Amino acid sequence: MARTQKVRAFRGMRDTKYNGWTNYATWRINLEILGDIEFEEKVTADYLEEIVEDVVFNNTVEKDCLAADYARAFIDEVNFYEIAKDINEDI
């Protein structure tokens, strides 16, 4: 696959539903990072994003490296408002 096709495929990710979620990134972050947390109070999208960034950048990836850049790009695709709404409906 040519580089421009890969870029278009990644950018198109935000327009593609995945397992009932806005996109793959939203589904994956909810499943693997936020899914095991028992929230007792309502949450905001900003709070969830802080949790994810803390998990990713404080525990697994150097802050100034190529992997961190890819992680930031992936996190930028996440619909944290959708995840917050889903969590808050269960509280």
GUMI-879320 format. One record per residue (C-alpha): residue number from 1; residue in one letter; x, y, z. Coordinates in steps of 0.001 Angstrom, whole numbers, plus 500000, padded with zeros to 6 digits. Layout:
GUMI-879320
+-----+---------+--------+--------+--------+
! num ! residuo !      X !      Y !      Z !
+-----+---------+--------+--------+--------+
! NUM !       A !      X !      Y !      Z !
...
+-----+---------+--------+--------+--------+
end
This chain:
GUMI-879320
+-----+---------+--------+--------+--------+
! num ! residuo !      X !      Y !      Z !
+-----+---------+--------+--------+--------+
!   1 !       M ! 500000 ! 500000 ! 500000 !
!   2 !       A ! 501390 ! 503395 ! 499045 !
!   3 !       R ! 502072 ! 505960 ! 501758 !
!   4 !       T ! 499243 ! 508256 ! 500604 !
!   5 !       Q ! 496808 ! 505356 ! 500747 !
!   6 !       K ! 497904 ! 504556 ! 504292 !
!   7 !       V ! 497471 ! 508175 ! 505364 !
!   8 !       R ! 493990 ! 508285 ! 503818 !
!   9 !       A ! 493098 ! 505004 ! 505510 !
!  10 !       F ! 494198 ! 506355 ! 508905 !
!  11 !       R ! 492405 ! 509660 ! 508433 !
!  12 !       G ! 489294 ! 507811 ! 507359 !
!  13 !       M ! 489300 ! 505960 ! 510649 !
!  14 !       R ! 487307 ! 508733 ! 512292 !
!  15 !       D ! 484424 ! 508189 ! 509857 !
!  16 !       T ! 484157 ! 504428 ! 510302 !
!  17 !       K ! 482043 ! 502771 ! 512993 !
!  18 !       Y ! 483733 ! 499928 ! 514827 !
!  19 !       N ! 481858 ! 497459 ! 517053 !
!  20 !       G ! 479206 ! 500097 ! 517724 !
!  21 !       W ! 481708 ! 502839 ! 518617 !
!  22 !       T ! 482674 ! 505948 ! 516664 !
!  23 !       N ! 485873 ! 504311 ! 515389 !
!  24 !       Y ! 488532 ! 501724 ! 516147 !
!  25 !       A ! 490545 ! 504028 ! 518410 !
!  26 !       T ! 487523 ! 504760 ! 520619 !
!  27 !       W ! 486642 ! 501083 ! 520876 !
!  28 !       R ! 490221 ! 500004 ! 521606 !
!  29 !       I ! 490958 ! 502655 ! 524258 !
!  30 !       N ! 487652 ! 501933 ! 525989 !
!  31 !       L ! 488293 ! 498191 ! 525892 !
!  32 !       E ! 491936 ! 498073 ! 526910 !
!  33 !       I ! 492495 ! 501090 ! 529149 !
!  34 !       L ! 489187 ! 502330 ! 530519 !
!  35 !       G ! 487125 ! 499142 ! 530461 !
!  36 !       D ! 488438 ! 497671 ! 533717 !
!  37 !       I ! 488046 ! 500829 ! 535798 !
!  38 !       E ! 485053 ! 500909 ! 538162 !
!  39 !       F ! 483819 ! 504502 ! 538064 !
!  40 !       E ! 481623 ! 505487 ! 540998 !
!  41 !       E ! 480954 ! 509075 ! 539948 !
!  42 !       K ! 480076 ! 510680 ! 536647 !
!  43 !       V ! 483079 ! 511389 ! 534443 !
!  44 !       T ! 483966 ! 513959 ! 531824 !
!  45 !       A ! 485669 ! 513435 ! 528498 !
!  46 !       D ! 488617 ! 515519 ! 529704 !
!  47 !       Y ! 489030 ! 513344 ! 532799 !
!  48 !       L ! 489044 ! 510161 ! 530701 !
!  49 !       E ! 491611 ! 511639 ! 528331 !
!  50 !       E ! 493853 ! 512477 ! 531309 !
!  51 !       I ! 493621 ! 508877 ! 532529 !
!  52 !       V ! 494549 ! 507513 ! 529107 !
!  53 !       E ! 497464 ! 509905 ! 528654 !
!  54 !       D ! 498735 ! 509041 ! 532119 !
!  55 !       V ! 498593 ! 505310 ! 531404 !
!  56 !       V ! 500226 ! 505618 ! 527990 !
!  57 !       F ! 502853 ! 508275 ! 528568 !
!  58 !       N ! 503791 ! 507753 ! 532210 !
!  59 !       N ! 504021 ! 503994 ! 532099 !
!  60 !       T ! 504938 ! 502776 ! 528646 !
!  61 !       V ! 506394 ! 505285 ! 526208 !
!  62 !       E ! 509192 ! 507833 ! 526289 !
!  63 !       K ! 507605 ! 511230 ! 525780 !
!  64 !       D ! 509824 ! 512346 ! 522889 !
!  65 !       C ! 510036 ! 509451 ! 520482 !
!  66 !       L ! 508361 ! 508143 ! 517368 !
!  67 !       A ! 506215 ! 505705 ! 519357 !
!  68 !       A ! 504888 ! 508590 ! 521465 !
!  69 !       D ! 503987 ! 510501 ! 518310 !
!  70 !       Y ! 502016 ! 507519 ! 517032 !
!  71 !       A ! 500334 ! 507111 ! 520419 !
!  72 !       R ! 499318 ! 510794 ! 520419 !
!  73 !       A ! 497890 ! 510479 ! 516904 !
!  74 !       F ! 495893 ! 507415 ! 517962 !
!  75 !       I ! 494594 ! 509095 ! 521124 !
!  76 !       D ! 493574 ! 512152 ! 519103 !
!  77 !       E ! 491144 ! 509926 ! 517184 !
!  78 !       V ! 489330 ! 508777 ! 520339 !
!  79 !       N ! 485826 ! 510082 ! 520990 !
!  80 !       F ! 486129 ! 510563 ! 524751 !
!  81 !       Y ! 482670 ! 512188 ! 524848 !
!  82 !       E ! 481129 ! 508955 ! 523612 !
!  83 !       I ! 482993 ! 506902 ! 526212 !
!  84 !       A ! 482019 ! 509331 ! 528998 !
!  85 !       K ! 478371 ! 509151 ! 527951 !
!  86 !       D ! 478484 ! 505350 ! 527994 !
!  87 !       I ! 480129 ! 505249 ! 531442 !
!  88 !       N ! 477760 ! 507856 ! 532891 !
!  89 !       E ! 474701 ! 505937 ! 531687 !
!  90 !       D ! 475816 ! 502968 ! 533797 !
!  91 !       I ! 476254 ! 504997 ! 537006 !
+-----+---------+--------+--------+--------+
end
